[in-house]
Amino acid sequence: MTPAAFAFSRTARWEELPALLAEPGAIPVAGAQSLMPMMALRVAEPARLVALDALPGYRDVRQSPGLLHLGAGVTHATAEDGVGPEPLRGWLARVAGGIAYRPVRNRGTIGGSLALHDPAADWPVALLALRAVAVLRHGTAERRLPLQEFLVGPFTTALAPGEVLAAIEVPRPPEDARFGWCKLAPSAGAFAEASAAMLQIPGAPPRVAVSSPEGARLMPDAPLPDDPHLARLREVALRRATA
């Protein structure tokens, strides 16, 4: 099938973005790896796509002594090839390398994955465990939300009208921290049925995140899952992080 007709805009100025997104039926687009198949099937029929890739800083990767800043337009492939300090460099590469196939990873973006919050996606649960913060932007105004507040529910986030996810900030963990990651999928490259991630910092309680059809959430803040597969994934993530 082919998508329904739509208009297309691109801007290189953050201050112009809210007006473009205020048009009825307009939605922002990054890598479009999830959106385009939905449009081809006529599941989504936006009136206008507003490309974000030309916005200043949208694909930037920056490091400070305690923080890794990832522009929302950073692709899965970029993360797979290695960004950030150790141990984050290896952890992000491990997650990214398990997403679909390299052609998809070349286009798909970390920010797009978070903004969609598909329960089958890898980044929401992994970055939730890693204490990430979402940087949201409306024109020139910014606000920051811990990822557990940004990810409201399946396919639902805390983005306000006219606002976009501009970047993700990941605190640099201690060198002796451990990270565990696993997912349950019917085959290599397929969407995950459930996934789990865990960050273990010595002297602190383990930070465990899980994802199921209900979306990504922290545990034990959330009730223990009834799904035995999800409970098993949690156990595997804990074991991998503490091995």
C-alpha positions as MATLAB code, in Angstrom:
seq = 'MTPAAFAFSRTARWEELPALLAEPGAIPVAGAQSLMPMMALRVAEPARLVALDALPGYRDVRQSPGLLHLGAGVTHATAEDGVGPEPLRGWLARVAGGIAYRPVRNRGTIGGSLALHDPAADWPVALLALRAVAVLRHGTAERRLPLQEFLVGPFTTALAPGEVLAAIEVPRPPEDARFGWCKLAPSAGAFAEASAAMLQIPGAPPRVAVSSPEGARLMPDAPLPDDPHLARLREVALRRATA';
ca = [
       0.000    0.000    0.000;
       0.992    3.629   -0.337;
       0.502    6.412    2.215;
      -2.289    8.922    1.941;
      -1.234   12.319    0.598;
       0.540   14.551    3.110;
       2.431   17.853    3.214;
       6.052   18.072    4.336;
       8.001   20.764    6.185;
      11.517   21.066    7.562;
      12.917   23.828    9.729;
      16.372   24.609   11.089;
      15.002   26.952   13.765;
      13.599   25.720   17.054;
      11.442   28.813   17.426;
       9.561   27.971   14.206;
       8.676   24.449   15.253;
       5.629   25.055   17.520;
       3.769   26.928   14.771;
       4.399   24.125   12.274;
       3.179   21.507   14.747;
       0.092   23.578   15.584;
      -1.367   22.851   12.151;
      -4.160   20.250   12.435;
      -2.848   16.793   11.634;
       0.843   17.786   11.785;
       3.273   15.480   13.551;
       7.063   15.589   14.025;
       9.222   12.983   12.310;
      12.780   11.837   12.987;
      13.995    8.561   11.444;
      10.446    7.465   10.481;
      11.266    3.781   10.851;
       8.058    3.187   12.804;
       5.937    5.889   11.221;
       6.398    5.082    7.537;
       5.134    1.464    7.769;
       2.109    2.742    9.706;
       1.470    5.314    6.991;
       1.870    2.718    4.246;
      -0.808    0.618    5.940;
      -2.999    3.718    6.445;
      -2.899    3.129   10.201;
      -1.537    6.674   10.484;
      -2.588    9.440    8.087;
      -0.908   12.684    9.169;
      -1.776   15.812    7.225;
       1.775   17.114    7.508;
       5.152   15.691    8.511;
       7.546   18.121   10.167;
      11.140   16.897    9.889;
      13.364   17.528   12.891;
      16.727   16.457   11.489;
      17.915   19.986   10.557;
      17.387   21.457   14.031;
      20.587   22.602   15.784;
      21.953   19.973   18.160;
      19.402   17.354   17.189;
      22.074   14.778   16.302;
      24.757   15.960   18.722;
      26.641   13.704   21.119;
      28.342   15.551   23.972;
      30.152   14.425   27.106;
      30.766   16.157   30.399;
      32.469   14.656   33.456;
      29.179   13.318   34.824;
      26.807   13.208   31.877;
      26.318   11.871   28.354;
      24.100   14.105   26.214;
      22.474   12.423   23.214;
      20.525   14.494   20.728;
      17.176   12.833   20.063;
      18.189   12.361   16.417;
      21.153   10.110   17.258;
      20.566    6.844   15.394;
      20.627    3.323   16.741;
      23.605    2.640   14.450;
      25.574    5.503   15.990;
      24.991    4.036   19.443;
      25.871    0.571   18.157;
      29.196    1.851   16.826;
      30.035    3.343   20.204;
      29.218    6.661   21.860;
      29.989    7.980   25.306;
      32.402    6.985   28.033;
      32.877    3.502   29.369;
      30.930    1.727   30.665;
      28.031    3.468   28.890;
      29.738    3.058   25.522;
      29.534   -0.719   25.702;
      26.103   -0.836   27.325;
      24.423    1.376   24.736;
      26.088   -0.540   21.926;
      24.750   -3.809   23.342;
      21.182   -2.521   23.378;
      21.402   -0.856   19.954;
      22.928   -3.924   18.289;
      19.852   -5.992   19.143;
      17.370   -3.629   17.478;
      15.954   -5.043   14.238;
      18.570   -4.992   11.423;
      21.358   -2.633   10.431;
      19.349   -0.823    7.692;
      16.699   -0.041   10.306;
      19.359    1.020   12.808;
      20.878    3.364   10.223;
      17.672    5.418   10.134;
      15.851    4.819   13.398;
      16.590    7.253   16.235;
      16.808    6.950   19.994;
      14.494    9.924   20.455;
      11.937    8.534   18.048;
      11.852    5.272   19.984;
      11.257    7.086   23.261;
       8.685    9.517   21.867;
       6.639    6.691   20.362;
       7.009    4.500   23.480;
       6.061    1.310   21.704;
       5.990   -1.366   24.435;
       8.075   -3.575   22.123;
      10.872   -0.983   21.818;
      14.270   -1.480   23.422;
      15.355    2.045   24.356;
      12.574    2.998   26.810;
      13.291    0.152   29.213;
      17.090    0.288   28.838;
      17.357    4.056   29.336;
      14.841    3.946   32.168;
      17.175    1.595   34.022;
      20.124    3.891   33.239;
      18.452    6.884   35.003;
      18.043    8.879   31.787;
      16.382   12.285   31.680;
      14.278   13.521   28.748;
      15.031   17.053   27.531;
      11.802   18.486   26.086;
      11.683   21.617   23.988;
       8.905   23.996   22.941;
      10.453   26.662   20.751;
      13.311   28.074   22.804;
      11.918   26.847   26.158;
      13.303   23.626   27.670;
      12.210   21.394   30.499;
      13.630   18.155   31.831;
      11.756   15.086   33.043;
      13.138   11.862   34.497;
      12.267    9.121   32.049;
       9.902    7.447   34.521;
       7.783   10.625   34.380;
       8.115   11.050   30.615;
       6.933    7.507   29.772;
       3.290    7.731   30.799;
       1.957    4.519   29.237;
       2.011    2.475   26.027;
       2.294    4.849   23.053;
       1.851    7.724   25.523;
       4.359   10.264   26.846;
       4.309   13.547   28.747;
       4.945   15.632   25.613;
       2.751   18.734   25.529;
       1.230   20.114   22.297;
       3.920   21.693   20.148;
       6.668   20.143   22.267;
       9.257   17.634   21.041;
      11.874   15.427   22.628;
      15.119   17.278   21.906;
      17.693   15.178   23.747;
      18.358   12.482   26.312;
      20.793   12.923   29.190;
      22.316    9.805   30.754;
      24.220   10.163   34.039;
      27.660    8.592   33.877;
      27.698    5.601   36.225;
      30.673    4.651   38.405;
      33.269    2.462   36.726;
      32.343   -0.452   38.995;
      28.620   -0.267   38.126;
      27.076   -3.214   36.295;
      24.315   -3.327   33.681;
      22.112   -6.274   32.750;
      19.913   -6.390   29.656;
      17.728   -9.061   28.091;
      14.608   -9.349   25.990;
      12.176  -12.007   24.867;
      11.536  -12.008   21.103;
      10.261  -14.727   18.745;
      13.311  -14.363   16.475;
      16.384  -12.233   15.862;
      15.376   -8.752   14.734;
      11.741   -9.234   15.765;
       9.838   -6.977   18.139;
      10.302   -7.851   21.799;
       7.414   -9.420   23.652;
       8.966   -8.274   26.937;
      12.310   -6.909   28.075;
      14.171   -6.053   31.260;
      17.212   -4.022   32.242;
      19.020   -3.482   35.510;
      21.632   -1.036   36.762;
      23.620   -2.115   39.802;
      25.676    0.576   41.525;
      27.607   -0.727   44.538;
      26.043    0.401   47.790;
      22.698    1.254   46.181;
      19.573   -0.873   45.583;
      19.406   -2.350   42.069;
      17.430   -0.222   39.617;
      15.277   -2.584   37.568;
      13.114   -1.629   34.592;
      10.773   -3.932   32.711;
       8.653   -3.582   29.610;
       5.537   -5.466   28.607;
       2.356   -4.553   26.703;
       1.833   -1.975   29.471;
       5.008   -0.124   28.468;
       8.274    0.486   30.313;
       8.212    0.928   34.078;
      10.466    0.694   37.103;
      10.325   -2.114   39.621;
       9.708   -2.610   42.476;
       7.857    0.726   42.252;
       5.416   -1.112   39.982;
       3.702   -4.312   41.128;
       5.506   -7.531   40.373;
       4.404   -8.763   36.940;
       1.900  -11.555   36.623;
       3.460  -12.530   33.298;
       5.897  -15.385   34.063;
       8.024  -14.479   31.030;
       8.493  -10.937   32.332;
       9.315  -12.188   35.802;
      11.919  -14.486   34.270;
      13.440  -11.618   32.278;
      13.772   -9.611   35.463;
      15.678  -12.470   37.050;
      17.988  -12.800   34.026;
      18.731   -9.055   33.966;
      19.612   -9.157   37.667;
      21.873  -12.160   37.184;
      23.674  -10.645   34.184;
      24.327   -7.409   36.043;
      25.710   -9.123   39.146;
      27.634  -11.962   37.481;
];
